[in-house]
Amino acid sequence: MRIALAQLISGADPYANLDLVADAARRAAEQGADLLLCPEATMRCFGLPLLEIAEPADGPWARRLAGIADEHALVIVAGMFTPSDDGRVRNTLRIVGGGIDAAYDKIHLFDAFGFTESDTVAPGEEVLVVEIAGVDVGFALCYDLRFPGLFTTLADRGAQLICVAASWAPGPGKVEQWELLARARALDSTCFIAAVGQADPATLGIENPTNAPTGVGHSAVVSPVGTVLGALGGEPGLLVADLDPADVQPVRQAIPVLANRRL
């Protein structure tokens, strides 16, 4: 499988943000990618109202996303916001293209570092694994990365690759935590980890007056033994990497942490 990670900076306009996705999809397809992974909050950046732009998972925004995927003959994963029945939204990762039509709602909400995502976002409850190009792929969103149990559960459900889409909050040590956690979750689950984040707006001179989690960049692809196979810096960019799912089982035989668990 060839995957592409689109490290972009989403703004206020959901459809202008789809233009960013379309450009990344074109470039990913030109390089032969099977899967394009876009960040959390691709639909609209954090720090702005979300309920006013939230749409059903089969609404116009998601249909346009599916159209982009079909146009470029790849699967696209991108973060959007869908309405919840309690007046909040759900932080949803949409997976479309190639006959795939799936969604994952973020389970662990970012009530940390002074930010309370649960004020406006309702939590999801179900994990998701989807077969893409012959590879079983699990999904996670941002703060989920701090919870190893989700990743081992995804591995138990057959995942060989886990895609993490994020809009990581800036702050002292946050880039280092992001990098460390991506590698740790690869080791916990003995899966490939593809971790894409929003690029750092500061690299384009964009201020973040609300201190919202607008991204730090440093997207990366990590092997099942925790080796970084490719990474970006803070600025927008596209990272392309080749993954062989046949590499997973030998690692699980050599380092059987899933089989050896007692708790």
MOQUI-V27949 format. One record per residue. N is the residue number from 1. RES is the residue in one small letter. SS is DSSP state (A for helix, B for strand, O for the rest). OMEGA is omega in degrees with one decimal (NA if undefined). D_CENTER is the distance of its C-alpha to the mean C-alpha in whole Angstrom. Layout:
N/RES/SS/OMEGA/D_CENTER + N/RES/SS/OMEGA/D_CENTER
//
This chain:
1/m/O/172.8/17 + 2/r/B/-178.6/16 + 3/i/B/176.2/12 + 4/a/B/178.9/12 + 5/l/B/-178.7/9 + 6/a/B/178.5/10 + 7/q/B/-174.5/10 + 8/l/O/176.6/12 + 9/i/O/178.8/14 + 10/s/O/179.6/14 + 11/g/O/-173.8/17 + 12/a/O/-172.1/19 + 13/d/O/-177.4/20 + 14/p/A/-176.4/17 + 15/y/A/170.2/19 + 16/a/A/177.1/20 + 17/n/A/174.8/16 + 18/l/A/174.4/16 + 19/d/A/175.7/18 + 20/l/A/178.2/16 + 21/v/A/-178.7/14 + 22/a/A/178.2/17 + 23/d/A/178.0/18 + 24/a/A/179.1/15 + 25/a/A/177.6/15 + 26/r/A/-178.4/19 + 27/r/A/178.3/19 + 28/a/A/179.9/16 + 29/a/A/178.3/19 + 30/e/A/179.1/22 + 31/q/O/172.9/20 + 32/g/O/-178.4/20 + 33/a/O/172.7/16 + 34/d/O/-170.8/16 + 35/l/B/174.5/12 + 36/l/B/180.0/10 + 37/l/B/178.0/6 + 38/c/B/-171.1/6 + 39/p/O/163.3/5 + 40/e/O/176.4/6 + 41/a/O/172.8/9 + 42/t/O/-177.5/10 + 43/m/O/176.2/13 + 44/r/O/-180.0/14 + 45/c/O/173.3/14 + 46/f/O/-177.8/15 + 47/g/O/177.7/19 + 48/l/O/178.3/20 + 49/p/O/-177.3/21 + 50/l/O/-175.5/18 + 51/l/O/-175.9/21 + 52/e/O/-179.8/23 + 53/i/O/-178.7/20 + 54/a/O/179.4/18 + 55/e/O/172.9/19 + 56/p/O/-178.0/19 + 57/a/O/175.6/16 + 58/d/O/-178.2/19 + 59/g/O/-174.4/20 + 60/p/A/-178.5/21 + 61/w/A/-179.1/18 + 62/a/A/177.4/16 + 63/r/A/176.4/19 + 64/r/A/176.5/19 + 65/l/A/178.5/15 + 66/a/A/177.4/17 + 67/g/A/176.9/20 + 68/i/A/179.2/18 + 69/a/A/-179.0/16 + 70/d/A/179.7/20 + 71/e/A/-175.8/22 + 72/h/O/173.8/20 + 73/a/O/173.9/20 + 74/l/O/175.0/16 + 75/v/B/178.7/13 + 76/i/B/174.2/11 + 77/v/B/-177.8/7 + 78/a/B/-178.9/7 + 79/g/B/176.8/7 + 80/m/B/177.3/11 + 81/f/B/-179.6/14 + 82/t/B/-178.3/16 + 83/p/B/170.3/20 + 84/s/O/-177.7/20 + 85/d/O/-179.6/24 + 86/d/O/179.1/25 + 87/g/O/174.0/25 + 88/r/O/172.8/21 + 89/v/B/168.9/18 + 90/r/B/177.0/15 + 91/n/B/-166.0/11 + 92/t/B/172.9/10 + 93/l/B/-175.8/7 + 94/r/B/-178.2/10 + 95/i/B/-173.6/10 + 96/v/B/176.6/14 + 97/g/B/177.7/16 + 98/g/O/-178.6/19 + 99/g/O/-180.0/20 + 100/i/B/-179.3/17 + 101/d/B/-173.1/16 + 102/a/B/179.7/14 + 103/a/B/174.8/12 + 104/y/B/175.8/10 + 105/d/B/-176.3/11 + 106/k/O/-176.7/10 + 107/i/O/-176.3/13 + 108/h/O/-176.4/14 + 109/l/O/-171.3/14 + 110/f/O/173.3/15 + 111/d/B/-172.2/19 + 112/a/B/177.6/19 + 113/f/O/176.7/20 + 114/g/O/179.0/22 + 115/f/B/-177.5/20 + 116/t/B/-179.2/20 + 117/e/A/-176.0/17 + 118/s/A/175.0/19 + 119/d/A/-174.4/22 + 120/t/O/-174.7/20 + 121/v/B/176.1/17 + 122/a/B/-177.1/18 + 123/p/O/169.6/16 + 124/g/O/-175.4/15 + 125/e/O/-171.3/17 + 126/e/O/172.5/16 + 127/v/O/-176.1/14 + 128/l/O/170.8/13 + 129/v/B/-177.6/13 + 130/v/B/174.7/14 + 131/e/B/179.1/16 + 132/i/B/178.9/15 + 133/a/O/177.6/18 + 134/g/O/-179.2/19 + 135/v/B/176.3/17 + 136/d/B/-171.2/15 + 137/v/B/173.5/12 + 138/g/B/-173.2/10 + 139/f/B/177.7/7 + 140/a/B/-178.5/6 + 141/l/B/166.2/5 + 142/c/A/-175.1/7 + 143/y/A/173.1/11 + 144/d/A/-175.1/10 + 145/l/A/-179.4/10 + 146/r/A/-174.3/14 + 147/f/O/-174.4/15 + 148/p/A/-179.0/16 + 149/g/A/177.1/17 + 150/l/A/-176.0/14 + 151/f/A/176.0/13 + 152/t/A/175.1/17 + 153/t/A/177.5/17 + 154/l/A/176.9/14 + 155/a/A/177.1/17 + 156/d/A/179.7/20 + 157/r/O/173.8/18 + 158/g/O/-176.4/18 + 159/a/O/171.7/15 + 160/q/O/176.6/15 + 161/l/B/174.0/12 + 162/i/B/178.6/9 + 163/c/B/177.7/5 + 164/v/B/176.7/3 + 165/a/B/-171.4/1 + 166/a/B/165.1/5 + 167/s/O/-167.0/9 + 168/w/O/-178.8/11 + 169/a/O/177.5/14 + 170/p/O/177.0/17 + 171/g/O/-179.1/20 + 172/p/O/176.4/22 + 173/g/O/-173.2/21 + 174/k/A/176.6/17 + 175/v/A/180.0/16 + 176/e/A/178.0/18 + 177/q/A/178.1/16 + 178/w/A/-178.8/13 + 179/e/A/-179.8/14 + 180/l/A/-177.1/16 + 181/l/A/178.0/14 + 182/a/A/179.3/12 + 183/r/A/179.2/15 + 184/a/A/-179.6/16 + 185/r/A/173.7/14 + 186/a/A/179.7/15 + 187/l/A/178.5/18 + 188/d/A/-171.6/18 + 189/s/A/-169.9/17 + 190/t/O/174.9/18 + 191/c/O/161.7/15 + 192/f/B/174.1/13 + 193/i/B/171.7/10 + 194/a/B/-173.1/8 + 195/a/B/-178.8/6 + 196/v/B/177.9/5 + 197/g/B/168.5/7 + 198/q/O/174.3/10 + 199/a/O/-179.8/13 + 200/d/O/-179.3/16 + 201/p/A/-179.3/18 + 202/a/A/178.9/21 + 203/t/A/175.7/21 + 204/l/A/178.4/22 + 205/g/O/-179.7/24 + 206/i/O/-179.5/22 + 207/e/O/179.6/23 + 208/n/O/-172.6/21 + 209/p/O/-178.7/25 + 210/t/O/-175.4/23 + 211/n/O/176.6/21 + 212/a/O/178.6/18 + 213/p/O/-174.4/14 + 214/t/O/172.5/14 + 215/g/O/177.4/12 + 216/v/O/-177.5/14 + 217/g/O/178.4/12 + 218/h/O/172.6/13 + 219/s/O/-175.2/10 + 220/a/B/170.2/11 + 221/v/B/-172.7/12 + 222/v/B/179.5/14 + 223/s/O/178.7/16 + 224/p/O/175.3/17 + 225/v/O/173.4/20 + 226/g/O/178.5/18 + 227/t/O/177.1/19 + 228/v/B/-177.5/17 + 229/l/B/178.7/17 + 230/g/B/-178.0/16 + 231/a/B/175.4/15 + 232/l/O/172.3/15 + 233/g/O/-176.3/17 + 234/g/O/-173.2/16 + 235/e/O/177.1/17 + 236/p/O/-179.6/15 + 237/g/B/178.8/15 + 238/l/B/179.2/14 + 239/l/B/-179.8/14 + 240/v/B/-178.7/15 + 241/a/B/175.6/15 + 242/d/B/179.8/17 + 243/l/O/176.7/17 + 244/d/O/-178.5/20 + 245/p/O/177.4/19 + 246/a/A/178.2/23 + 247/d/A/-173.1/22 + 248/v/A/-173.0/20 + 249/q/A/176.4/24 + 250/p/A/177.1/26 + 251/v/A/-179.1/24 + 252/r/A/174.3/24 + 253/q/A/-178.3/28 + 254/a/A/-178.4/28 + 255/i/O/-171.0/26 + 256/p/O/-177.1/26 + 257/v/A/178.6/24 + 258/l/A/-178.7/23 + 259/a/A/-175.1/27 + 260/n/A/-178.6/28 + 261/r/O/176.3/27 + 262/r/O/178.5/30 + 263/l/O/NA/28
//
